Amino acid sequence: MKMKSLGHSRIEVSEFCLGSMTWGTQTNTNEAHDQIDRALDAGINFIDTAEMYPVNPVSEETIGRTERIIGLWFERDERREDVILATKHSGEGLAAVRDGAPISSATIAEAIEGALRRLKTDYIDLYQFHWPNRGSYMFRKNWTYDPSSQLMLDTKHHMEDALEALQKQVKRGTIRAFGLSNESAWGTTKWIEAAERVGGPRVASVQNEYSLLCRLYDTDMAEMSLQEDVPLLAFSPLAAGLLTGKYQDGAVPAHSRMSLSSNLGGRKTERAFDAVQAYLEIAQKHDLDPTQMALAWCKTRPFMGSIIFGATTMEQLEVCLGAIDLELSAEVVADIDAAHRTHPMPY
C-alpha cells in the first residue's frame, strides 16, 4: 500500500481510505467492524467519517451513529494507534445538528467533544469542516451557485475566529490536523492565508467529490493542491455506484443506494448513463473490472492524497480492495481521456 503525506502535516495515510457513511443504516455494526478489520489487513490505515453520518437517509434519529460504531470498534480492538481517523464538523443548515448553526468558535469545542465521546478516543487525527458557511459549488450546485452576496470581511472574520478555536484544540491534543471539504480554490487559499495571520492550523487536505464522472477538481483546485501542498481526499470515486455499472439499463438492485435515493443526489441523468457505458466498454476492452478501473484511475492524478471508497457489503469491499495493486496502462488512460472529452460533466 502506498502511503501519502497529508499536506504540511506529518500524518501519513494510505492511498485508499475506508469510507463509513452507510454504517448504521445500510451496514450494521458487526459488518462495519468486519470491514475495518479487513481494510487494516489490506494495508489501509485511514478511516473517514462525519458527525452527521450515516446517510441514506440522514435523520435526527441516526445522527452520530456511525461515529459510535467506530468507537465500539476502538473499544473492542484497542488498536487506535493503527488508524488515522478523520471526521467532520457539519456546516450551516443541517437542522438535525445544533439546529443548523453555522461553523464558529462557539460550535467547534462542542462538536469536537461530542465526536470524541462517540468515537471513544482522546484525539482526532484530521478534523474537517464538512462544507463552508458561505455555500459551495458542490452537490450539483455548480450549475447555480452565486457567490456575489458574500462579504469578504465576514469571511475573513469567520476564518480567523474558527482557526483560533481550532488552535486551542491542537494545543489540547484533541485534534492533530485540520482539513476542508466541499471547498473552492479561492476558499482554500483564504484559509491558508488566515492561518498565517493568526497562527492557526494550516489546511492539510481538501475532501471534494472526484471521479471519472465528476472532474470539477481538474482545473483551479488541481493547481491549488500542487502549489499549496493541499492534497485531495476524493469522495464518491465510484459516483455513488454508477461506475460499477449496476444501474445500467434501468436496473435498481435491492438495498442499493438508488433504491433509497432515486436520483443519487442529482447524479442520475441520461448523459451519466451514456458516460458510464463508455467507461464500461473501456474496462471490457482491457479486461478490467470497472470498479477497480475507476478507483485505479484516481491514483494516476497528480494531486491525489487518498481515495475514499465505501462498501455496504464485504463482497463490495473485496472488489474495491482489488484496485490497490492495479496500475493502469498508458493505453487505458488514453482511452479514458478520450471518453472524458466525449462525455464531459454528465451531471
VOPAGU-2260 file (C-alpha; in pm, 1 decimal, decimal comma):
REM VOPAGU-2260
SITE   aa  ch    i         X         Y         Z
SITE  MET   A    0       0,0       0,0       0,0
SITE  LYS   A    1     141,4     336,1     -99,2
SITE  MET   A    2     143,1     598,8     174,2
SITE  LYS   A    3      92,5     974,3     127,5
SITE  SER   A    4     157,7    1276,5     349,0
SITE  LEU   A    5    -137,0    1495,4     442,2
SITE  GLY   A    6       0,0    1826,5     321,6
SITE  HIS   A    7     233,0    2002,0     565,5
SITE  SER   A    8     127,9    1773,5     849,5
SITE  ARG   A    9     340,9    1476,4     947,5
SITE  ILE   A   10      47,1    1240,8     911,5
SITE  GLU   A   11      95,6     951,1     669,7
SITE  VAL   A   12    -218,7     799,9     523,6
SITE  SER   A   13    -279,2     507,8     291,4
SITE  GLU   A   14    -355,7     577,6     -74,3
SITE  PHE   A   15    -701,7     435,9     -13,8
SITE  CYS   A   16    -933,3     538,1     269,1
SITE  LEU   A   17   -1226,8     342,8     409,4
SITE  GLY   A   18   -1545,8     547,8     397,1
SITE  SER   A   19   -1816,0     490,0     656,0
SITE  MET   A   20   -2126,5     686,0     562,2
SITE  THR   A   21   -2354,6     378,9     535,4
SITE  TRP   A   22   -2255,3     235,4     874,0
SITE  GLY   A   23   -2566,8     241,7    1085,3
SITE  THR   A   24   -2823,4     236,4     806,2
SITE  GLN   A   25   -2731,3       8,4     515,3
SITE  THR   A   26   -2444,1    -156,9     704,7
SITE  ASN   A   27   -2485,1    -285,5    1060,8
SITE  THR   A   28   -2230,1    -266,7    1341,6
SITE  ASN   A   29   -2085,3    -615,5    1300,6
SITE  GLU   A   30   -2048,9    -572,1     923,7
SITE  ALA   A   31   -1880,3    -233,6     974,4
SITE  HIS   A   32   -1633,9    -383,1    1221,8
SITE  ASP   A   33   -1555,4    -664,0     978,9
SITE  GLN   A   34   -1486,3    -402,8     711,3
SITE  ILE   A   35   -1242,5    -218,2     938,8
SITE  ASP   A   36   -1060,7    -543,0    1018,2
SITE  ARG   A   37   -1034,4    -636,8     650,7
SITE  ALA   A   38    -922,3    -290,1     543,2
SITE  LEU   A   39    -644,9    -283,0     802,3
SITE  ASP   A   40    -533,9    -629,6     692,5
SITE  ALA   A   41    -509,1    -492,8     335,8
SITE  GLY   A   42    -282,2    -207,5     446,2
SITE  ILE   A   43    -540,9      71,0     475,1
SITE  ASN   A   44    -480,7     285,9     783,8
SITE  PHE   A   45    -726,6     567,7     709,3
SITE  ILE   A   46   -1097,2     585,7     806,0
SITE  ASP   A   47   -1319,9     881,9     721,0
SITE  THR   A   48   -1646,3     963,8     895,5
SITE  ALA   A   49   -1859,3    1263,1     999,0
SITE  GLU   A   50   -2077,9    1364,6    1289,7
SITE  MET   A   51   -2386,0    1368,3    1060,8
SITE  TYR   A   52   -2337,7    1009,3     937,9
SITE  PRO   A   53   -2496,3     772,0     848,5
SITE  VAL   A   54   -2674,8     873,5     530,4
SITE  ASN   A   55   -2944,3     708,9     317,7
SITE  PRO   A   56   -3119,4     877,0     483,9
SITE  VAL   A   57   -2976,9    1149,0     707,3
SITE  SER   A   58   -3215,0    1177,8    1001,9
SITE  GLU   A   59   -3221,3    1324,8    1350,5
SITE  GLU   A   60   -3256,8     973,1    1492,1
SITE  THR   A   61   -2936,3     843,7    1332,9
SITE  ILE   A   62   -2704,5    1147,6    1365,3
SITE  GLY   A   63   -2377,4    1033,2    1523,9
SITE  ARG   A   64   -2447,8     661,5    1488,5
SITE  THR   A   65   -2152,9     597,2    1254,8
SITE  GLU   A   66   -1905,7     758,3    1494,4
SITE  ARG   A   67   -2047,6     542,2    1774,4
SITE  ILE   A   68   -1995,4     229,2    1564,2
SITE  ILE   A   69   -1631,4     324,0    1509,7
SITE  GLY   A   70   -1597,1     396,6    1881,1
SITE  LEU   A   71   -1721,7      48,7    1963,2
SITE  TRP   A   72   -1453,6     -94,0    1733,2
SITE  PHE   A   73   -1182,0     107,5    1912,8
SITE  GLU   A   74   -1319,8     -14,5    2244,4
SITE  ARG   A   75   -1319,2    -374,6    2122,5
SITE  ASP   A   76    -984,4    -387,0    1948,4
SITE  GLU   A   77    -773,5    -128,4    2131,1
SITE  ARG   A   78    -591,8     -53,9    1802,6
SITE  ARG   A   79    -642,6     320,9    1799,9
SITE  GLU   A   80    -276,2     378,4    1711,8
SITE  ASP   A   81    -316,0     172,2    1392,8
SITE  VAL   A   82    -579,2     408,2    1249,3
SITE  ILE   A   83    -565,0     759,7    1107,3
SITE  LEU   A   84    -912,3     885,8    1189,8
SITE  ALA   A   85   -1085,8    1171,2    1008,4
SITE  THR   A   86   -1422,4    1315,8    1098,2
SITE  LYS   A   87   -1617,1    1631,6    1009,5
SITE  HIS   A   88   -1797,5    1924,5    1170,5
SITE  SER   A   89   -2132,7    1978,8     994,7
SITE  GLY   A   90   -2183,6    2312,2     822,5
SITE  GLU   A   91   -2467,5    2559,8     832,6
SITE  GLY   A   92   -2819,0    2448,5     750,2
SITE  LEU   A   93   -2838,2    2089,3     878,0
SITE  ALA   A   94   -3125,5    2129,1    1124,1
SITE  ALA   A   95   -3062,9    1795,9    1299,3
SITE  VAL   A   96   -2718,9    1912,9    1415,8
SITE  ARG   A   97   -2706,8    2216,2    1650,6
SITE  ASP   A   98   -3028,9    2344,3    1487,5
SITE  GLY   A   99   -2839,1    2421,7    1168,8
SITE  ALA   A  100   -2594,7    2662,9    1331,2
SITE  PRO   A  101   -2300,5    2777,6    1117,2
SITE  ILE   A  102   -1944,6    2674,1    1198,6
SITE  SER   A  103   -1787,8    2910,6    1452,9
SITE  SER   A  104   -1568,6    2921,1    1761,3
SITE  ALA   A  105   -1890,2    2868,3    1957,6
SITE  THR   A  106   -1960,2    2533,0    1790,6
SITE  ILE   A  107   -1612,3    2385,6    1743,3
SITE  ALA   A  108   -1536,1    2282,9    2102,2
SITE  GLU   A  109   -1883,6    2133,2    2147,1
SITE  ALA   A  110   -1864,8    1943,2    1818,6
SITE  ILE   A  111   -1520,7    1801,7    1893,3
SITE  GLU   A  112   -1616,4    1692,5    2244,1
SITE  GLY   A  113   -1923,1    1515,9    2108,2
SITE  ALA   A  114   -1719,4    1337,4    1842,4
SITE  LEU   A  115   -1458,1    1227,6    2096,2
SITE  ARG   A  116   -1727,5    1078,4    2319,8
SITE  ARG   A  117   -1892,0     890,5    2036,5
SITE  LEU   A  118   -1561,6     771,9    1889,6
SITE  LYS   A  119   -1427,4     668,4    2231,8
SITE  THR   A  120   -1092,4     830,5    2164,4
SITE  ASP   A  121    -883,8    1113,5    2308,0
SITE  TYR   A  122    -792,3    1267,0    1973,7
SITE  ILE   A  123    -895,4    1305,7    1610,3
SITE  ASP   A  124    -619,0    1289,4    1350,7
SITE  LEU   A  125    -788,9    1502,3    1084,6
SITE  TYR   A  126   -1075,6    1735,5    1175,0
SITE  GLN   A  127   -1260,6    1868,9     870,6
SITE  PHE   A  128   -1526,7    2131,2     807,5
SITE  HIS   A  129   -1790,4    1944,4     608,4
SITE  TRP   A  130   -1899,4    2240,0     391,3
SITE  PRO   A  131   -1835,4    2615,3     412,0
SITE  ASN   A  132   -2074,5    2856,2     580,3
SITE  ARG   A  133   -2082,9    3070,4     268,3
SITE  GLY   A  134   -2210,1    2785,7      47,9
SITE  SER   A  135   -2042,5    2565,2    -207,9
SITE  TYR   A  136   -2025,1    2466,7    -573,0
SITE  MET   A  137   -2050,7    2102,5    -467,8
SITE  PHE   A  138   -2352,2    1869,1    -472,3
SITE  ARG   A  139   -2458,2    1979,4    -823,8
SITE  LYS   A  140   -2476,6    2344,3    -715,6
SITE  ASN   A  141   -2203,4    2422,8    -969,4
SITE  TRP   A  142   -2486,2    2496,2   -1214,7
SITE  THR   A  143   -2647,6    2764,6    -999,9
SITE  TYR   A  144   -2419,4    2876,7    -714,9
SITE  ASP   A  145   -2385,2    3255,6    -695,7
SITE  PRO   A  146   -2114,1    3395,0    -463,2
SITE  SER   A  147   -2199,3    3759,5    -533,6
SITE  SER   A  148   -2370,2    3808,2    -195,2
SITE  GLN   A  149   -2059,7    3710,9       2,2
SITE  LEU   A  150   -1892,4    3978,6     212,3
SITE  MET   A  151   -1513,9    3941,7     217,3
SITE  LEU   A  152   -1482,3    4091,5     565,0
SITE  ASP   A  153   -1734,8    3843,8     709,6
SITE  THR   A  154   -1546,8    3553,1     554,5
SITE  LYS   A  155   -1214,1    3681,1     689,6
SITE  HIS   A  156   -1350,3    3720,2    1042,2
SITE  HIS   A  157   -1513,2    3377,2    1035,0
SITE  MET   A  158   -1192,7    3205,1     924,6
SITE  GLU   A  159    -979,4    3377,9    1186,5
SITE  ASP   A  160   -1234,9    3304,9    1458,9
SITE  ALA   A  161   -1256,5    2936,6    1363,7
SITE  LEU   A  162    -880,8    2893,0    1331,8
SITE  GLU   A  163    -816,1    3042,2    1674,4
SITE  ALA   A  164   -1064,3    2793,6    1821,2
SITE  LEU   A  165    -904,5    2505,9    1629,0
SITE  GLN   A  166    -558,1    2606,1    1750,0
SITE  LYS   A  167    -680,3    2571,9    2109,2
SITE  GLN   A  168    -783,8    2216,3    2026,0
SITE  VAL   A  169    -445,9    2145,4    1869,1
SITE  LYS   A  170    -275,1    2264,7    2189,7
SITE  ARG   A  171    -509,1    2044,9    2394,6
SITE  GLY   A  172    -416,9    1748,4    2177,6
SITE  THR   A  173    -774,7    1674,0    2073,4
SITE  ILE   A  174    -700,7    1725,2    1700,5
SITE  ARG   A  175    -377,7    1677,5    1506,0
SITE  ALA   A  176    -460,9    1840,4    1170,6
SITE  PHE   A  177    -730,7    2047,2    1003,8
SITE  GLY   A  178    -894,7    1983,6     667,9
SITE  LEU   A  179   -1167,5    2126,8     448,1
SITE  SER   A  180   -1442,6    1961,9     248,2
SITE  ASN   A  181   -1656,4    2077,9     -44,2
SITE  GLU   A  182   -1432,9    2383,9     -79,1
SITE  SER   A  183   -1318,8    2601,6    -367,6
SITE  ALA   A  184    -969,2    2709,2    -468,9
SITE  TRP   A  185   -1038,5    3063,6    -351,0
SITE  GLY   A  186   -1174,4    2942,9     -18,2
SITE  THR   A  187    -882,7    2708,7      45,6
SITE  THR   A  188    -620,4    2974,0     -21,0
SITE  LYS   A  189    -805,1    3217,5     206,4
SITE  TRP   A  190    -794,5    2959,4     486,1
SITE  ILE   A  191    -419,8    2920,6     428,5
SITE  GLU   A  192    -367,4    3297,9     441,3
SITE  ALA   A  193    -578,4    3325,8     757,1
SITE  ALA   A  194    -371,3    3056,7     928,3
SITE  GLU   A  195     -57,3    3252,4     850,3
SITE  ARG   A  196    -211,7    3564,8    1007,6
SITE  VAL   A  197    -347,6    3414,2    1329,3
SITE  GLY   A  198    -122,0    3111,6    1375,7
SITE  GLY   A  199    -396,9    2854,4    1345,0
SITE  PRO   A  200    -353,3    2509,2    1190,1
SITE  ARG   A  201    -274,3    2516,3     817,8
SITE  VAL   A  202    -510,3    2332,2     584,6
SITE  ALA   A  203    -377,9    1977,6     539,8
SITE  SER   A  204    -625,9    1846,3     281,5
SITE  VAL   A  205    -947,5    1910,9      92,2
SITE  GLN   A  206   -1216,6    1644,1      64,8
SITE  ASN   A  207   -1419,6    1701,7    -251,4
SITE  GLU   A  208   -1613,3    1478,1    -485,9
SITE  TYR   A  209   -1398,4    1335,6    -764,8
SITE  SER   A  210   -1448,7    1052,7   -1012,0
SITE  LEU   A  211   -1447,9     972,3   -1381,5
SITE  LEU   A  212   -1789,2    1142,0   -1394,5
SITE  CYS   A  213   -1716,1    1437,9   -1166,8
SITE  ARG   A  214   -1393,1    1619,3   -1255,4
SITE  LEU   A  215   -1452,3    1972,5   -1129,7
SITE  TYR   A  216   -1124,7    1941,6    -938,1
SITE  ASP   A  217    -914,8    1921,8   -1254,9
SITE  THR   A  218    -867,2    2296,0   -1305,8
SITE  ASP   A  219    -821,9    2559,8   -1033,1
SITE  MET   A  220    -836,6    2309,6    -747,3
SITE  ALA   A  221    -568,1    2091,6    -904,7
SITE  GLU   A  222    -332,9    2388,6    -936,2
SITE  MET   A  223    -404,7    2493,9    -578,8
SITE  SER   A  224    -336,1    2141,9    -448,8
SITE  LEU   A  225       1,1    2118,2    -617,1
SITE  GLN   A  226     122,0    2471,5    -546,3
SITE  GLU   A  227      -1,0    2489,2    -186,4
SITE  ASP   A  228      60,7    2123,7     -93,1
SITE  VAL   A  229    -301,6    2055,3      -6,6
SITE  PRO   A  230    -385,5    1710,1    -145,5
SITE  LEU   A  231    -732,1    1593,4    -243,7
SITE  LEU   A  232    -921,9    1333,8     -46,1
SITE  ALA   A  233   -1158,4    1212,9    -316,8
SITE  PHE   A  234   -1505,5    1111,0    -208,6
SITE  SER   A  235   -1755,6     923,6    -425,2
SITE  PRO   A  236   -1486,7     790,8    -664,6
SITE  LEU   A  237   -1744,8     543,1    -796,8
SITE  ALA   A  238   -2006,4     816,8    -849,8
SITE  ALA   A  239   -2245,4     670,2    -591,1
SITE  GLY   A  240   -2213,4     329,6    -758,8
SITE  LEU   A  241   -2284,9     444,0   -1116,2
SITE  LEU   A  242   -1935,9     348,6   -1233,8
SITE  THR   A  243   -1980,7     -12,0   -1121,9
SITE  GLY   A  244   -2239,8     -49,3   -1399,0
SITE  LYS   A  245   -2502,3    -189,9   -1163,8
SITE  TYR   A  246   -2758,3      78,1   -1256,7
SITE  GLN   A  247   -2733,0      45,3   -1633,7
SITE  ASP   A  248   -3043,7     -32,1   -1839,1
SITE  GLY   A  249   -3276,9      85,5   -1564,4
SITE  ALA   A  250   -3160,3    -162,9   -1302,4
SITE  VAL   A  251   -3212,4     -72,4    -936,8
SITE  PRO   A  252   -3072,2    -354,4    -719,2
SITE  ALA   A  253   -3245,3    -418,5    -389,5
SITE  HIS   A  254   -3089,3    -234,9     -91,9
SITE  SER   A  255   -2869,9     -28,9    -326,2
SITE  ARG   A  256   -2821,7     343,8    -282,7
SITE  MET   A  257   -3053,8     419,0    -574,8
SITE  SER   A  258   -3327,5     216,6    -406,7
SITE  LEU   A  259   -3304,6     466,5    -118,5
SITE  SER   A  260   -3216,1     783,0    -311,8
SITE  SER   A  261   -3378,5     765,6    -652,5
SITE  ASN   A  262   -3170,6    1034,4    -825,6
SITE  LEU   A  263   -2841,7     958,7    -645,6
SITE  GLY   A  264   -2808,7    1313,3    -522,0
SITE  GLY   A  265   -2856,3    1462,5    -868,1
SITE  ARG   A  266   -2617,3    1223,8   -1042,5
SITE  LYS   A  267   -2886,1    1027,2   -1227,7
SITE  THR   A  268   -2907,0    1172,9   -1578,5
SITE  GLU   A  269   -2923,9    1021,5   -1925,8
SITE  ARG   A  270   -2582,4    1164,7   -2005,4
SITE  ALA   A  271   -2440,9     997,5   -1695,2
SITE  PHE   A  272   -2554,9     654,9   -1815,2
SITE  ASP   A  273   -2405,0     722,1   -2158,2
SITE  ALA   A  274   -2072,9     815,6   -1996,4
SITE  VAL   A  275   -2080,2     509,3   -1773,6
SITE  GLN   A  276   -2136,3     289,7   -2077,5
SITE  ALA   A  277   -1825,9     436,3   -2240,3
SITE  TYR   A  278   -1616,6     353,5   -1934,1
SITE  LEU   A  279   -1767,7       4,6   -1907,2
SITE  GLU   A  280   -1662,7     -58,9   -2266,0
SITE  ILE   A  281   -1307,5      55,9   -2190,5
SITE  ALA   A  282   -1294,0    -181,5   -1894,6
SITE  GLN   A  283   -1422,7    -467,5   -2107,4
SITE  LYS   A  284   -1175,0    -386,4   -2387,2
SITE  HIS   A  285    -880,8    -409,0   -2145,8
SITE  ASP   A  286   -1019,7    -698,4   -1937,7
SITE  LEU   A  287   -1056,0    -487,5   -1625,2
SITE  ASP   A  288   -1316,5    -478,8   -1352,4
SITE  PRO   A  289   -1492,6    -140,0   -1399,1
SITE  THR   A  290   -1497,8     -66,9   -1025,5
SITE  GLN   A  291   -1127,1    -132,7    -994,1
SITE  MET   A  292   -1050,7      66,1   -1309,7
SITE  ALA   A  293   -1238,2     370,3   -1176,9
SITE  LEU   A  294   -1054,0     356,6    -844,9
SITE  ALA   A  295    -713,8     290,3   -1000,1
SITE  TRP   A  296    -760,1     583,6   -1239,0
SITE  CYS   A  297    -792,4     815,5    -938,6
SITE  LYS   A  298    -443,2     704,8    -832,6
SITE  THR   A  299    -299,8     849,4   -1154,6
SITE  ARG   A  300    -399,6    1206,3   -1067,3
SITE  PRO   A  301    -103,5    1420,3    -950,0
SITE  PHE   A  302    -298,6    1599,5    -674,5
SITE  MET   A  303    -440,0    1286,3    -512,2
SITE  GLY   A  304    -389,8    1230,7    -142,4
SITE  SER   A  305    -626,3     942,9     -66,3
SITE  ILE   A  306    -927,7     786,1    -237,4
SITE  ILE   A  307   -1227,1     737,5      -8,8
SITE  PHE   A  308   -1443,5     443,6    -107,5
SITE  GLY   A  309   -1736,8     293,5      74,9
SITE  ALA   A  310   -1891,4     -51,1      65,9
SITE  THR   A  311   -2220,7    -168,1     206,1
SITE  THR   A  312   -2115,3    -534,7     195,8
SITE  MET   A  313   -1795,2    -732,2     239,3
SITE  GLU   A  314   -1825,9    -853,6    -119,4
SITE  GLN   A  315   -1818,0    -495,9    -244,7
SITE  LEU   A  316   -1521,5    -421,9     -19,4
SITE  GLU   A  317   -1323,0    -710,0    -165,9
SITE  VAL   A  318   -1379,8    -581,3    -518,4
SITE  CYS   A  319   -1259,7    -235,0    -419,6
SITE  LEU   A  320    -950,1    -373,3    -249,7
SITE  GLY   A  321    -853,3    -524,6    -583,3
SITE  ALA   A  322    -765,9    -172,5    -701,1
SITE  ILE   A  323    -481,7    -135,3    -450,9
SITE  ASP   A  324    -224,1    -305,7    -672,0
SITE  LEU   A  325    -381,4    -222,0   -1007,5
SITE  GLU   A  326    -178,3      12,4   -1228,5
SITE  LEU   A  327    -345,1     128,3   -1547,8
SITE  SER   A  328    -153,4     118,6   -1873,2
SITE  ALA   A  329     -96,7     429,6   -2083,2
SITE  GLU   A  330    -340,3     287,4   -2337,8
SITE  VAL   A  331    -617,5     259,2   -2077,3
SITE  VAL   A  332    -555,3     613,3   -1955,9
SITE  ALA   A  333    -563,0     741,8   -2314,6
SITE  ASP   A  334    -896,3     568,4   -2375,0
SITE  ILE   A  335   -1033,1     721,8   -2054,6
SITE  ASP   A  336    -914,9    1067,3   -2161,4
SITE  ALA   A  337   -1092,4    1026,9   -2495,3
SITE  ALA   A  338   -1413,9     916,6   -2324,5
SITE  HIS   A  339   -1399,6    1216,6   -2093,1
SITE  ARG   A  340   -1375,9    1455,8   -2388,2
SITE  THR   A  341   -1682,4    1289,9   -2539,7
SITE  HIS   A  342   -1878,8    1283,7   -2213,0
SITE  PRO   A  343   -1775,7    1586,8   -2002,6
SITE  MET   A  344   -1969,0    1692,2   -1693,9
SITE  PRO   A  345   -2258,5    1448,9   -1729,0
SITE  TYR   A  346   -2428,1    1593,7   -1418,8
